[in-house]
């Protein structure tokens, strides 16, 4: 069964890709962007990575799965990877995905973010922790759920929707700038975002860890 701590945990995987894999991934993405002319309509919008990129990332995830399972022992697989590209002025405001339907199969337990390129200034990834009751719904896991009975679940909250405004909720912000090539795995019930890019470019690939 899935324990609540898996949805609130954090882990990093350094050297997620080899230098050759990183170079090939960058080439594949650059060629795809040039061919499609894609540009995000908003900073949080992702692009489905091309098949060649999916293969590189899926291979790396399978290689890293034993390390991932030390912290997320229920992990069985992932959703397709989405590519994110942030330019100066872009930010991803604090939000929390939540587990969705606790009865669903498979169940999402964490997000997986691979840092391909960091901004020269700004653009740091952050997690926001707080003890506010307003973040939590009244839903608890039952015996028919994949979760340990009694597990509690947060609301799904975006910058525009949800029972509370995250920016107005007292919180503690944990900010990091993982080196390019590092993957951060963070529980699906954690509030997170990306600070405003001041200079340079942030390139990430993100997926959801399933159980």
N, C-alpha and C positions, 0 to 999 in steps of 0.2 A: 504494500500500500504506500501511497505517497504521503510523506510527512510534511507538515506545514513549513518546516525549516528549509526545505528545498525551494520553496517559492520566495524565500527571503534571503537566500544565500548569495555569495559573490565569489567568483574564482577567476583567475587570469591564467592564460596559457601562452607563455612566451615562445617565440619561434614556431608559431602555428603553421606557417608555410616556410619551405626552404627558399633561399635566394632565387633559385631557378624558377620555382613555382610562382613566386611573387612577380618576377619579371614577365613570365608568361601571362599571368592574370592581368597585369597592367596593360600589356599589349592587347589582349583580347578585349578588355573593357574600352580602351582608347579607340580601337577599330570599330567597336559596336556603337560608341557614341558618335564617331565621325559618320558612320553609315546611316544612323537613325536621326541624328540632329536632336536627340532628346535633351530637354532641359526641364527640371522640376517646376511644376506650377506653384509649389510652396516648398519650404525647406524640408518638411517632414515626408514629402512624397518620395517613394522609392521606385526604382525601375527593376523589373524582373531581369536578373542577370542572364546573359546568353548561356546556351548549353555548355559551351567549353568552360566558362567560368564556374558554372554549377558543378561540373565534374571535378575541377581543381579543388573547390571548397569542400565538396562532399568527401573526397578522398582524404583531405586533411582532417575533417571532423571524425571520420572513422578511425584514423590514426590516433587522434587525441581522446577518443571516447573513454578509454580506461582512466585517464586523468580526470575527465569530466565527471565520471561516475564516483570518484572519491567524495565529491561534494553533492552531486545530483545522482544518487544511486538508482533512481527510477528511470533515468534517461534511456530511451530506446531509439530515437531518431530525430529528424528535423523537418521543417517545412522548406520550400524553395528559398534561396537567398535573394534578397533585394539589395540593389545598389543605391547608395545615397551620396550626393555630391553637394557640399555646402560651400558657398562663396562668401566674400566679405559682406557683412550685414545680416547673414543668415543665422538663425538659431533654431533649436528645437525646444519649445517650451516644456516645462515639467508636465509629465503625464504618467499614468499608471494603467497598464493593460488589464490586469486582473486575469483570473483563470477562465472567465466566460461561464459556461455551463458545467458545474462540478460533476454532472452525470455523463458528460460527453466522453467519447473514446475516438481517437487518443486524446490525452489531456495535455494542455500546454503548461509547462512548469517554469520555464526561464526564457530569456532572450539571449542571443549569442551575437556579439558585435565584433567584427574583425576590422582593425584599423589599418587601412592601406596607406593613407597619407594624413599627416597632421598639419594643421594650420601653422603658420609662422608666429601668429599671435592670436590668442583666443581660441574658441572652438573646443574647449575641454569638455569631456564627458563628465556628468555628475549624477550622483544618487542623493536623494533627499529622504532623510529619516525623520519621523516624528511620532508622537504618541497620541495624536488626535483621534478621538473615537469616531469623528465624522467620516473618516476615510473607510471605515469598516461597515459592511452591510450586516443585516440580521441573519443572513444565510449561514448555516453550518452544515458540515458534511454528515451524511447519514450512512448507514451500513451498506447501502447500495452504491455509494460513491467510490471512486478510486482512492479517495483520501481517508486518512485516519478519522474515525468518527469524532465529531466535535470541532474539526478544523474550521476556522473562520476565514472569510473571504472579503477582500477589499472591493469597493465600488470600482467600476471602470471610469476613469476620470481623465478628460482631455483639457486643453486650455479653454475650451468653450462649453463643454458639457460635463455634468456631474453634480453631486449634491453640495460640493464645496469648491471654492477657488483655491487651488493649490498655492498660488502666489501669496494668498492672504493667510495661509495656515502656518503657524510657527513650526519651524523645521530646522534641522541641522544639515548643511550641505557638505557632501564629500566629493571633492573634485580630483580628477586624475587625467593625465595625458599619457596613455600607454604608448610605448614605442611602436612605430610602424611594424607590422608583422605580428603584433600581439592580439589575442582574442580575449574579450571580457565576457564572462557568462554571469548573468545577474537574474535573480528570481523574478518571476512574472508579477509578483505583488509588490515590487519596489518602485517607488516614484523615481523617475530619471529624466534626463534631457541632455542637451548639448548647448553650452554657452555660446554667445554671439561670436562669430568669426570676425576678427578685426583685420587680419592680414593673412593672405594665403588661401589655402583650400583644404577642406576636410573631405576625405573619401573613405567610405565605410561600406562593408557588406554586412547585412543583418538578417538573422533568421530566428525562428522560434524552436526551442528545445521541447520535444514531446516525450510523454511517458505513456 
